[in-house]
C-alpha cells in the first residue's frame, strides 16, 4: 500500500502542472520592459518646414517685448534640423521704469552709473540647430492618441536693440528742476548687435503636415550703458560706456503652428 504522503503527492501533481504556466506568464509580465513608440506616425526626415509664432517676453523688469517670429527649418532627419529664425515686434520699457525715474534724484551732481539691462529687443535674425531627442505618444483616449516630440534649440546671429537710458536726460536740467521734461525726454539709441538664443519646446502633431508648437527661448545680446553720468547735466556730462556691461537676457514664450512640406 502506498503511504499517505505518496497519495497526497499524486493528488497535488495535477494542480502543480496547471499552475506552472500561469506562474511563468505572471513572472514574464512582471519583468517585461515598458513599451515605447516603435513606429513614428509622423515623419520629418528630408522635409522643409515653416513655423509662425506669436511671442512675448516673461520675467519683465525694465523692458518687455511682444511680436511675431517666422522660422524656416530643413529637417535632415527625425532628430536634427537647421533653423533660420527671423522675428520682430514692439520692444518697450515697463511701468517699473517710470517709478524708478520718479524716485531718482535727477538733479544730483554726483557721478553715477545708469541702470543695466535696459535694452529693448526690437528684431532679431539667427541661424541655429534644433535637436529632438524624444518622440512619444499621449493616449487621451483609445481613439485619440496624440503624438509629440520634445526638442532643444540654439542659434546665433544679430539683433536690433533700443538701448534706453533710465536716468540720463537728453538735455541738461534747468536750474532748480528735479525732473526730466517730457520733451526732449530721456536718452536712447537704436543699434544692431550680435545675438544668441537657447531654448526648447514641444511639438504636437495634428495632421501629417500640421503641428502645434510651444517653446521657451532665451534671447541674449550684449548690454550697453554709461557710468560716471552727472544726472543734472547728462547731455554735457554723459559719462563713459561701461567696460564690462554683461549680457541682457530676454526670455520669450513662442506659441504657434508649423507646416511641413513633404
Phi and psi restraints in degrees (value plus and minus 20) as a CYANA .aco file:
   2 UNK   PHI     -98.9   -58.9
   2 UNK   PSI     131.8   171.8
   3 UNK   PHI     -96.1   -56.1
   3 UNK   PSI     140.9   180.9
   4 UNK   PHI     -78.0   -38.0
   4 UNK   PSI     -55.7   -15.7
   5 UNK   PHI     -85.1   -45.1
   5 UNK   PSI     -58.7   -18.7
   6 UNK   PHI     -87.9   -47.9
   6 UNK   PSI     -60.8   -20.8
   7 UNK   PHI     -84.9   -44.9
   7 UNK   PSI     -57.8   -17.8
   8 UNK   PHI     -85.2   -45.2
   8 UNK   PSI     -58.0   -18.0
   9 UNK   PHI     -84.0   -44.0
   9 UNK   PSI     -60.0   -20.0
  10 UNK   PHI     -83.7   -43.7
  10 UNK   PSI     -56.8   -16.8
  11 UNK   PHI     -90.6   -50.6
  11 UNK   PSI     -53.9   -13.9
  12 UNK   PHI    -102.9   -62.9
  12 UNK   PSI     -39.3     0.7
  13 UNK   PHI     -78.3   -38.3
  13 UNK   PSI     -67.6   -27.6
  14 UNK   PHI     -79.9   -39.9
  14 UNK   PSI     -58.0   -18.0
  15 UNK   PHI     -84.4   -44.4
  15 UNK   PSI     -59.0   -19.0
  16 UNK   PHI     -83.9   -43.9
  16 UNK   PSI     -62.7   -22.7
  17 UNK   PHI     -84.1   -44.1
  17 UNK   PSI     -54.5   -14.5
  18 UNK   PHI     -94.0   -54.0
  18 UNK   PSI     -56.3   -16.3
  19 UNK   PHI    -101.6   -61.6
  19 UNK   PSI     -42.7    -2.7
  20 UNK   PHI     -80.1   -40.1
  20 UNK   PSI     -68.0   -28.0
  21 UNK   PHI     -81.6   -41.6
  21 UNK   PSI     -58.1   -18.1
  22 UNK   PHI     -84.2   -44.2
  22 UNK   PSI     -61.5   -21.5
  23 UNK   PHI     -84.7   -44.7
  23 UNK   PSI     -59.0   -19.0
  24 UNK   PHI     -84.4   -44.4
  24 UNK   PSI     -62.7   -22.7
  25 UNK   PHI     -84.0   -44.0
  25 UNK   PSI     -60.8   -20.8
  26 UNK   PHI     -83.7   -43.7
  26 UNK   PSI     -59.6   -19.6
  27 UNK   PHI     -86.0   -46.0
  27 UNK   PSI     -61.9   -21.9
  28 UNK   PHI     -85.2   -45.2
  28 UNK   PSI     -58.2   -18.2
  29 UNK   PHI     -85.6   -45.6
  29 UNK   PSI     -56.4   -16.4
  30 UNK   PHI     -87.9   -47.9
  30 UNK   PSI     -57.1   -17.1
  31 UNK   PHI    -108.4   -68.4
  31 UNK   PSI     -27.4    12.6
  32 UNK   PHI     -85.7   -45.7
  32 UNK   PSI     116.0   156.0
  33 UNK   PHI     -92.7   -52.7
  33 UNK   PSI     130.3   170.3
  34 UNK   PHI     -79.2   -39.2
  34 UNK   PSI     121.9   161.9
  35 UNK   PHI     -95.9   -55.9
  35 UNK   PSI     130.3   170.3
  36 UNK   PHI    -143.2  -103.2
  36 UNK   PSI     148.7   188.7
  37 UNK   PHI     -95.0   -55.0
  37 UNK   PSI      85.9   125.9
  38 UNK   PHI    -103.8   -63.8
  38 UNK   PSI     -52.4   -12.4
  39 UNK   PHI    -143.2  -103.2
  39 UNK   PSI     100.7   140.7
  40 UNK   PHI     -95.7   -55.7
  40 UNK   PSI     108.9   148.9
  41 UNK   PHI     -98.2   -58.2
  41 UNK   PSI     -49.8    -9.8
  42 UNK   PHI    -138.6   -98.6
  42 UNK   PSI      98.4   138.4
  43 UNK   PHI    -120.3   -80.3
  43 UNK   PSI     119.8   159.8
  44 UNK   PHI    -134.6   -94.6
  44 UNK   PSI     -35.6     4.4
  45 UNK   PHI     -77.0   -37.0
  45 UNK   PSI     113.8   153.8
  46 UNK   PHI      39.8    79.8
  46 UNK   PSI      20.3    60.3
  47 UNK   PHI    -144.2  -104.2
  47 UNK   PSI     140.0   180.0
  48 UNK   PHI    -121.4   -81.4
  48 UNK   PSI     133.9   173.9
  49 UNK   PHI    -165.9  -125.9
  49 UNK   PSI     120.5   160.5
  50 UNK   PHI    -146.8  -106.8
  50 UNK   PSI     106.0   146.0
  51 UNK   PHI    -140.4  -100.4
  51 UNK   PSI     121.2   161.2
  52 UNK   PHI    -142.4  -102.4
  52 UNK   PSI     108.8   148.8
  53 UNK   PHI    -146.0  -106.0
  53 UNK   PSI     128.7   168.7
  54 UNK   PHI    -118.3   -78.3
  54 UNK   PSI     110.4   150.4
  55 UNK   PHI    -150.4  -110.4
  55 UNK   PSI     130.7   170.7
  56 UNK   PHI    -171.3  -131.3
  56 UNK   PSI     130.8   170.8
  57 UNK   PHI    -104.6   -64.6
  57 UNK   PSI     134.6   174.6
  58 UNK   PHI    -147.8  -107.8
  58 UNK   PSI     148.7   188.7
  59 UNK   PHI      35.8    75.8
  59 UNK   PSI      23.1    63.1
  60 UNK   PHI     -91.9   -51.9
  60 UNK   PSI     114.5   154.5
  61 UNK   PHI    -138.5   -98.5
  61 UNK   PSI     -98.9   -58.9
  62 UNK   PHI    -113.9   -73.9
  62 UNK   PSI     -46.6    -6.6
  63 UNK   PHI    -152.1  -112.1
  63 UNK   PSI     141.9   181.9
  64 UNK   PHI    -163.7  -123.7
  64 UNK   PSI     141.2   181.2
  65 UNK   PHI    -165.4  -125.4
  65 UNK   PSI     121.7   161.7
  66 UNK   PHI    -170.6  -130.6
  66 UNK   PSI     123.9   163.9
  67 UNK   PHI     159.4   199.4
  67 UNK   PSI    -168.8  -128.8
  68 UNK   PHI    -155.2  -115.2
  68 UNK   PSI     135.0   175.0
  69 UNK   PHI    -161.5  -121.5
  69 UNK   PSI     118.4   158.4
  70 UNK   PHI    -131.6   -91.6
  70 UNK   PSI     117.6   157.6
  71 UNK   PHI    -150.0  -110.0
  71 UNK   PSI      98.7   138.7
  72 UNK   PHI    -116.7   -76.7
  72 UNK   PSI     114.9   154.9
  73 UNK   PHI    -149.7  -109.7
  73 UNK   PSI     124.3   164.3
  74 UNK   PHI    -133.9   -93.9
  74 UNK   PSI      91.4   131.4
  75 UNK   PHI    -105.8   -65.8
  75 UNK   PSI      88.8   128.8
  76 UNK   PHI     -95.1   -55.1
  76 UNK   PSI     -52.8   -12.8
  77 UNK   PHI    -171.0  -131.0
  77 UNK   PSI    -183.9  -143.9
  78 UNK   PHI     -95.1   -55.1
  78 UNK   PSI     -37.0     3.0
  79 UNK   PHI    -134.6   -94.6
  79 UNK   PSI     -54.1   -14.1
  80 UNK   PHI    -131.2   -91.2
  80 UNK   PSI     116.7   156.7
  81 UNK   PHI    -165.0  -125.0
  81 UNK   PSI     130.3   170.3
  82 UNK   PHI    -117.4   -77.4
  82 UNK   PSI     114.5   154.5
  83 UNK   PHI    -140.5  -100.5
  83 UNK   PSI     121.7   161.7
  84 UNK   PHI    -141.3  -101.3
  84 UNK   PSI      94.8   134.8
  85 UNK   PHI    -131.2   -91.2
  85 UNK   PSI     112.7   152.7
  86 UNK   PHI    -159.0  -119.0
  86 UNK   PSI     104.1   144.1
  87 UNK   PHI    -166.7  -126.7
  87 UNK   PSI     138.9   178.9
  88 UNK   PHI    -183.7  -143.7
  88 UNK   PSI     151.3   191.3
  89 UNK   PHI     148.2   188.2
  89 UNK   PSI    -170.2  -130.2
  90 UNK   PHI    -121.4   -81.4
  90 UNK   PSI      95.5   135.5
  91 UNK   PHI    -128.4   -88.4
  91 UNK   PSI     108.2   148.2
  92 UNK   PHI    -171.2  -131.2
  92 UNK   PSI     148.4   188.4
  93 UNK   PHI     -99.2   -59.2
  93 UNK   PSI     128.7   168.7
  94 UNK   PHI    -106.6   -66.6
  94 UNK   PSI     152.7   192.7
  95 UNK   PHI     -85.4   -45.4
  95 UNK   PSI     -41.1    -1.1
  96 UNK   PHI     -81.7   -41.7
  96 UNK   PSI     -52.5   -12.5
  97 UNK   PHI     -82.2   -42.2
  97 UNK   PSI     -61.9   -21.9
  98 UNK   PHI     -80.1   -40.1
  98 UNK   PSI     -59.7   -19.7
  99 UNK   PHI     -85.6   -45.6
  99 UNK   PSI     -60.4   -20.4
 100 UNK   PHI     -84.0   -44.0
 100 UNK   PSI     -64.6   -24.6
 101 UNK   PHI     -85.9   -45.9
 101 UNK   PSI     -55.4   -15.4
 102 UNK   PHI     -86.6   -46.6
 102 UNK   PSI     -52.2   -12.2
 103 UNK   PHI    -111.7   -71.7
 103 UNK   PSI     -34.4     5.6
 104 UNK   PHI     -94.1   -54.1
 104 UNK   PSI     128.9   168.9
 105 UNK   PHI    -110.8   -70.8
 105 UNK   PSI      62.9   102.9
 106 UNK   PHI     -90.7   -50.7
 106 UNK   PSI     -33.0     7.0
 107 UNK   PHI    -110.0   -70.0
 107 UNK   PSI     -12.3    27.7
 108 UNK   PHI     -89.0   -49.0
 108 UNK   PSI     121.9   161.9
 109 UNK   PHI    -120.4   -80.4
 109 UNK   PSI     -15.0    25.0
 110 UNK   PHI    -107.8   -67.8
 110 UNK   PSI     104.8   144.8
 111 UNK   PHI     -80.2   -40.2
 111 UNK   PSI     117.7   157.7
 112 UNK   PHI    -171.6  -131.6
 112 UNK   PSI     147.3   187.3
 113 UNK   PHI    -108.6   -68.6
 113 UNK   PSI     123.9   163.9
 114 UNK   PHI     -92.7   -52.7
 114 UNK   PSI     154.6   194.6
 115 UNK   PHI    -104.6   -64.6
 115 UNK   PSI     123.4   163.4
 116 UNK   PHI    -106.8   -66.8
 116 UNK   PSI     149.3   189.3
 117 UNK   PHI      38.6    78.6
 117 UNK   PSI      20.0    60.0
 118 UNK   PHI    -126.3   -86.3
 118 UNK   PSI      -4.6    35.4
 119 UNK   PHI    -104.0   -64.0
 119 UNK   PSI     107.1   147.1
 120 UNK   PHI    -120.5   -80.5
 120 UNK   PSI     108.7   148.7
 121 UNK   PHI     -93.6   -53.6
 121 UNK   PSI     104.7   144.7
 122 UNK   PHI    -123.8   -83.8
 122 UNK   PSI     -65.1   -25.1
 123 UNK   PHI    -176.8  -136.8
 123 UNK   PSI     137.8   177.8
 124 UNK   PHI    -172.7  -132.7
 124 UNK   PSI     128.2   168.2
 125 UNK   PHI    -156.7  -116.7
 125 UNK   PSI     105.3   145.3
 126 UNK   PHI    -163.3  -123.3
 126 UNK   PSI     131.2   171.2
 127 UNK   PHI    -133.1   -93.1
 127 UNK   PSI     115.0   155.0
 128 UNK   PHI    -178.4  -138.4
 128 UNK   PSI    -191.6  -151.6
 129 UNK   PHI    -142.8  -102.8
 129 UNK   PSI     127.8   167.8
 130 UNK   PHI    -144.7  -104.7
 130 UNK   PSI     113.5   153.5
 131 UNK   PHI    -146.9  -106.9
 131 UNK   PSI     104.4   144.4
 132 UNK   PHI    -132.9   -92.9
 132 UNK   PSI      71.9   111.9
 133 UNK   PHI    -101.2   -61.2
 133 UNK   PSI     -32.3     7.7
 134 UNK   PHI    -145.2  -105.2
 134 UNK   PSI     108.0   148.0
 135 UNK   PHI    -146.1  -106.1
 135 UNK   PSI     110.2   150.2
 136 UNK   PHI    -166.5  -126.5
 136 UNK   PSI    -196.7  -156.7
 137 UNK   PHI    -162.7  -122.7
 137 UNK   PSI     112.6   152.6
 138 UNK   PHI    -127.2   -87.2
 138 UNK   PSI     106.9   146.9
 139 UNK   PHI    -115.4   -75.4
 139 UNK   PSI      69.3   109.3
 140 UNK   PHI     -86.2   -46.2
 140 UNK   PSI     -52.4   -12.4
 141 UNK   PHI    -179.7  -139.7
 141 UNK   PSI     154.4   194.4
 142 UNK   PHI     -82.7   -42.7
 142 UNK   PSI     -49.0    -9.0
 143 UNK   PHI    -115.5   -75.5
 143 UNK   PSI     -34.3     5.7
 144 UNK   PHI    -145.9  -105.9
 144 UNK   PSI      59.0    99.0
 145 UNK   PHI    -101.9   -61.9
 145 UNK   PSI     118.0   158.0
 146 UNK   PHI    -131.2   -91.2
 146 UNK   PSI      96.2   136.2
 147 UNK   PHI    -109.4   -69.4
 147 UNK   PSI     123.1   163.1
 148 UNK   PHI    -169.9  -129.9
 148 UNK   PSI     145.0   185.0
 149 UNK   PHI    -159.2  -119.2
 149 UNK   PSI     137.3   177.3
 150 UNK   PHI    -132.0   -92.0
 150 UNK   PSI     116.3   156.3
 151 UNK   PHI    -157.8  -117.8
 151 UNK   PSI     139.0   179.0
 152 UNK   PHI    -136.2   -96.2
 152 UNK   PSI     128.0   168.0
 153 UNK   PHI    -162.1  -122.1
 153 UNK   PSI     130.4   170.4
 154 UNK   PHI    -174.5  -134.5
 154 UNK   PSI     128.7   168.7
 155 UNK   PHI    -180.6  -140.6
 155 UNK   PSI     153.8   193.8
 156 UNK   PHI    -167.4  -127.4
 156 UNK   PSI     133.2   173.2
 157 UNK   PHI     154.4   194.4
 157 UNK   PSI    -149.7  -109.7
 158 UNK   PHI    -154.1  -114.1
 158 UNK   PSI     140.8   180.8
 159 UNK   PHI    -160.5  -120.5
 159 UNK   PSI     133.6   173.6
 160 UNK   PHI    -130.6   -90.6
 160 UNK   PSI     100.0   140.0
 161 UNK   PHI    -144.0  -104.0
 161 UNK   PSI     119.4   159.4
 162 UNK   PHI    -116.1   -76.1
 162 UNK   PSI      89.2   129.2
 163 UNK   PHI    -108.1   -68.1
 163 UNK   PSI      97.8   137.8
 164 UNK   PHI    -126.0   -86.0
 164 UNK   PSI     117.5   157.5
 165 UNK   PHI    -108.2   -68.2
 165 UNK   PSI     111.0   151.0
 166 UNK   PHI    -105.6   -65.6
 166 UNK   PSI     -49.6    -9.6
 167 UNK   PHI    -137.3   -97.3
 167 UNK   PSI     -39.4     0.6
 168 UNK   PHI    -116.2   -76.2
 168 UNK   PSI     103.3   143.3
 169 UNK   PHI     -97.7   -57.7
 169 UNK   PSI     139.5   179.5
 170 UNK   PHI     -93.2   -53.2
 170 UNK   PSI     -46.7    -6.7
 171 UNK   PHI    -144.8  -104.8
 171 UNK   PSI     134.3   174.3
 172 UNK   PHI     -85.6   -45.6
 172 UNK   PSI     124.5   164.5
 173 UNK   PHI     -89.2   -49.2
 173 UNK   PSI     122.1   162.1
 174 UNK   PHI     -88.2   -48.2
 174 UNK   PSI     133.2   173.2
 175 UNK   PHI     -73.9   -33.9
 175 UNK   PSI     110.2   150.2
 176 UNK   PHI      67.3   107.3
 176 UNK   PSI     -31.8     8.2
 177 UNK   PHI     -99.3   -59.3
 177 UNK   PSI     127.3   167.3
 178 UNK   PHI    -142.7  -102.7
 178 UNK   PSI     -27.2    12.8
 179 UNK   PHI    -141.9  -101.9
 179 UNK   PSI     128.3   168.3
 180 UNK   PHI     -96.4   -56.4
 180 UNK   PSI     106.6   146.6
 181 UNK   PHI     -87.2   -47.2
 181 UNK   PSI     132.4   172.4
 182 UNK   PHI     -78.8   -38.8
 182 UNK   PSI     -52.1   -12.1
 183 UNK   PHI    -145.5  -105.5
 183 UNK   PSI     100.1   140.1
 184 UNK   PHI    -108.2   -68.2
 184 UNK   PSI     -23.4    16.6
 185 UNK   PHI      64.2   104.2
 185 UNK   PSI    -182.2  -142.2
 186 UNK   PHI    -111.6   -71.6
 186 UNK   PSI     135.9   175.9
 187 UNK   PHI     -89.3   -49.3
 187 UNK   PSI     125.9   165.9
 188 UNK   PHI    -180.5  -140.5
 188 UNK   PSI     139.5   179.5
 189 UNK   PHI    -171.7  -131.7
 189 UNK   PSI     127.3   167.3
 190 UNK   PHI    -126.2   -86.2
 190 UNK   PSI     117.3   157.3
 191 UNK   PHI    -176.5  -136.5
 191 UNK   PSI     125.4   165.4
 192 UNK   PHI     -98.3   -58.3
 192 UNK   PSI     132.9   172.9
 193 UNK   PHI    -177.0  -137.0
 193 UNK   PSI     147.7   187.7
 194 UNK   PHI     -92.2   -52.2
 194 UNK   PSI     137.2   177.2
 195 UNK   PHI    -170.8  -130.8
 195 UNK   PSI     137.0   177.0
 196 UNK   PHI    -159.3  -119.3
 196 UNK   PSI     142.7   182.7
 197 UNK   PHI    -170.1  -130.1
 197 UNK   PSI     125.7   165.7
 198 UNK   PHI    -158.7  -118.7
 198 UNK   PSI     128.7   168.7
 199 UNK   PHI     156.9   196.9
 199 UNK   PSI    -185.3  -145.3
 200 UNK   PHI    -182.9  -142.9
 200 UNK   PSI     148.6   188.6
 201 UNK   PHI    -188.9  -148.9
 201 UNK   PSI    -199.6  -159.6
 202 UNK   PHI    -141.3  -101.3
 202 UNK   PSI     121.6   161.6
 203 UNK   PHI    -134.8   -94.8
 203 UNK   PSI     109.9   149.9
 204 UNK   PHI    -134.2   -94.2
 204 UNK   PSI      93.5   133.5
 205 UNK   PHI     -92.7   -52.7
 205 UNK   PSI     104.2   144.2
 206 UNK   PHI    -120.4   -80.4
 206 UNK   PSI     -65.0   -25.0
 207 UNK   PHI    -158.8  -118.8
 207 UNK   PSI    -193.7  -153.7
 208 UNK   PHI     -81.8   -41.8
 208 UNK   PSI     -50.5   -10.5
 209 UNK   PHI    -133.7   -93.7
 209 UNK   PSI     -38.1     1.9
 210 UNK   PHI    -133.3   -93.3
 210 UNK   PSI     116.9   156.9
 211 UNK   PHI    -163.8  -123.8
 211 UNK   PSI     132.9   172.9
 212 UNK   PHI    -117.6   -77.6
 212 UNK   PSI     119.6   159.6
 213 UNK   PHI    -150.3  -110.3
 213 UNK   PSI     122.9   162.9
 214 UNK   PHI    -155.2  -115.2
 214 UNK   PSI     108.3   148.3
 215 UNK   PHI    -155.9  -115.9
 215 UNK   PSI     140.3   180.3
 216 UNK   PHI    -146.6  -106.6
 216 UNK   PSI     103.8   143.8
 217 UNK   PHI    -150.4  -110.4
 217 UNK   PSI     117.2   157.2
 218 UNK   PHI    -118.6   -78.6
 218 UNK   PSI      88.7   128.7
 219 UNK   PHI    -111.2   -71.2
 219 UNK   PSI     107.8   147.8
 220 UNK   PHI    -144.2  -104.2
 220 UNK   PSI     123.4   163.4
 221 UNK   PHI    -173.1  -133.1
 221 UNK   PSI     138.9   178.9
 222 UNK   PHI     -84.3   -44.3
 222 UNK   PSI     116.6   156.6
 223 UNK   PHI    -100.1   -60.1
 223 UNK   PSI     145.1   185.1
 224 UNK   PHI    -174.8  -134.8
 224 UNK   PSI     103.4   143.4
 225 UNK   PHI    -178.7  -138.7
 225 UNK   PSI     145.7   185.7
 226 UNK   PHI    -123.3   -83.3
 226 UNK   PSI     132.5   172.5
 227 UNK   PHI    -139.0   -99.0
 227 UNK   PSI     141.6   181.6
 228 UNK   PHI      51.5    91.5
 228 UNK   PSI       9.1    49.1
 229 UNK   PHI    -102.4   -62.4
 229 UNK   PSI     112.3   152.3
 230 UNK   PHI    -115.2   -75.2
 230 UNK   PSI      88.1   128.1
 231 UNK   PHI     -84.1   -44.1
 231 UNK   PSI     -56.5   -16.5
 232 UNK   PHI     -92.2   -52.2
 232 UNK   PSI     -37.2     2.8
 233 UNK   PHI    -157.0  -117.0
 233 UNK   PSI      32.3    72.3
 234 UNK   PHI     -84.8   -44.8
 234 UNK   PSI     -51.7   -11.7
 235 UNK   PHI     -86.4   -46.4
 235 UNK   PSI     -56.7   -16.7
 236 UNK   PHI    -106.8   -66.8
 236 UNK   PSI     -48.7    -8.7
 237 UNK   PHI    -149.8  -109.8
 237 UNK   PSI      52.1    92.1
 238 UNK   PHI     -97.9   -57.9
 238 UNK   PSI     -23.9    16.1
 239 UNK   PHI      57.3    97.3
 239 UNK   PSI    -179.6  -139.6
 240 UNK   PHI    -149.8  -109.8
 240 UNK   PSI     138.1   178.1
 241 UNK   PHI     -84.3   -44.3
 241 UNK   PSI     117.1   157.1
 242 UNK   PHI     -80.4   -40.4
 242 UNK   PSI     111.1   151.1
 243 UNK   PHI     -88.6   -48.6
 243 UNK   PSI     -50.6   -10.6
 244 UNK   PHI    -152.6  -112.6
 244 UNK   PSI      56.0    96.0
 245 UNK   PHI     -93.7   -53.7
 245 UNK   PSI     -36.9     3.1
 246 UNK   PHI      65.5   105.5
 246 UNK   PSI    -186.3  -146.3
 247 UNK   PHI    -138.5   -98.5
 247 UNK   PSI     113.7   153.7
 248 UNK   PHI    -111.5   -71.5
 248 UNK   PSI     113.6   153.6
 249 UNK   PHI    -129.4   -89.4
 249 UNK   PSI     109.5   149.5
 250 UNK   PHI    -140.9  -100.9
 250 UNK   PSI      74.1   114.1
 251 UNK   PHI     -92.4   -52.4
 251 UNK   PSI     107.1   147.1
 252 UNK   PHI    -140.9  -100.9
 252 UNK   PSI     120.8   160.8
 253 UNK   PHI    -118.1   -78.1
 253 UNK   PSI     108.4   148.4
 254 UNK   PHI    -131.5   -91.5
 254 UNK   PSI     107.2   147.2
 255 UNK   PHI    -149.9  -109.9
 255 UNK   PSI     106.0   146.0
 256 UNK   PHI    -196.6  -156.6
 256 UNK   PSI    -183.5  -143.5
 257 UNK   PHI    -149.0  -109.0
 257 UNK   PSI     133.2   173.2
 258 UNK   PHI    -148.3  -108.3
 258 UNK   PSI     121.5   161.5
 259 UNK   PHI    -136.6   -96.6
 259 UNK   PSI     105.7   145.7
 260 UNK   PHI    -117.1   -77.1
 260 UNK   PSI     111.7   151.7
 261 UNK   PHI    -125.3   -85.3
 261 UNK   PSI      87.9   127.9
